Every structure is written in C-alpha cells, then in structure tokens.
Amino acid sequence: MIRAKFRVGEQGLITGFCVSGHSGSAESGEDIICAAVSSPVYMTANTLTEILSLSPEITEKDGYFRFTLSNEEAEKATDILQGFFLHLLALSEQYPDFIQVERGAL
C-alpha cells in the first residue's frame, strides 16, 4: 500500500509530506497506481524547488519520498501543496485498497 502523510504546521498550513510504499496492484513498470502517485510527487517537488525557488529538506530512496519546508516557505507553497493533497485524496478514494492519505506527523 502507498501511504501519504501530510504534516500540518502551527498555522494550519501543510509544511511537508512523506509518500512511501508500493501499491502492489501490478508488476513493477506496469503499476498505473504507482505512476499516478509518483508523477504528482515529482511535479510538486519540482514546481516548489525549480519554479518557486524554495529550499526544502528532501529524502528520497526506493519507495520513499519525504519533503519538508520551513513554516515561512510553507506559506509560499500553500496552494500547490493543498492541490497535491487534494489530488492524492481523490486517488485514495478511487483506489482505497492501494492508497492511504492522512494528515499528521511525518
């Protein structure tokens, strides 16, 4: 199962996210659910770092991606992070056996 956790800061803004696991819905390279999650993960990270020039702390390895912003930078990223959250939430509703989304500690 893919688990996505979104960290919410003191002001109610998303300050980071962690996406981990594999959906297991198909063989590697054939898993459309994994692709449906991976693509917006990288689009979000690239938009925030390359377009908005933010400096998050990023940890990435097979089946794991963690992205954390300071509270100040989270303010600049709020619309993009909220859109990303809503996108993954919609995917989790469509594929509840393969994707879980929650807010809380990373």
N, C-alpha and C positions, 0 to 999 in steps of 0.2 A: 504494500500500500504506500502511496505517496502521502506524506504529511507536510502540510504547510502551516507554519506558525508565524503570526504577525505580532510583533512587540509594539505595544502602545505606551507612549510616554506620558509624563505628568499632565500635559496639556490636551491629552486625548488624541494626539497625532501618532500615526504609525512611524516608528523610528527604525524599524528593521524587520527582516523576515528571514526565515530558515525553511528551506524546502529539502526534504530528504526522502529516501526510499525509491522504490521502483513499483510501478503499478502491477506488474506481473500479468497483464492482460494478454500479452503476446510475447513472442521471442524478441530478443534484442535486435533492433533495427527494423522491426515490424510493429512495434508498440505505438499506436497512434495516440494513446492517452498520455504516455510519457512525452511524446513530441508536443502534444497540446499544452503540457505544463512547462516543459523546458524552453520552448520558444518565448513565451512572455516573461519568463525569469530573466533570460538574457536581454530581451528587448528593454525591460525595466532597468536592469543594471546598466546597460549601455546608454540609455537615454539620460539617466541620472549622472553618470560619470563623464560621458563624452559631450553631451549637449548642454547640460546644466553645470558641468564642471564641479560636481560635488566630490568629496573625498571620503567615501565610506570605508569601513573595515570589511574586507571580503575574504571569506574562506571557501574554497572550492575543491572538491575531490569527487570521485565517482559516487553518484547518487546523493550528493550533499552540496548545498549552496547556502551560505549564510551571508547576509548583507546587513550592516549596521551603520546608522548615521547618528551624528550628534543631534541634540534637540534643535539647535539652530538650523542645521542643514535639513532636518526633517520638515521644518516649516516650508522650505523652498520646494520640497519633493512631495508635499501632501497630496496634490491632485493625481499625480502619477501613481503613487503608492496606493491610494484609495481605489483607483481604477484597476490596478493589478489585483488587489484584494477581491474586488467585485468579480473580476474575470475568473479567478480561481474558485471563488464561492459558487459561481454558476456552473463551472466544470464539476465541482463536488456534488452538486445537486443532480447533474446529468449522469455522473458515474460514482454513486455513493460507495460502491464496493471497492473502488480503486483510489479515491482521493478524499482526504480529510483536511479541513481548513479550520483553524481556530485562532483566537487572539489570546495572548498570554506571554509568559516568559519564554525566551529562546533558550 
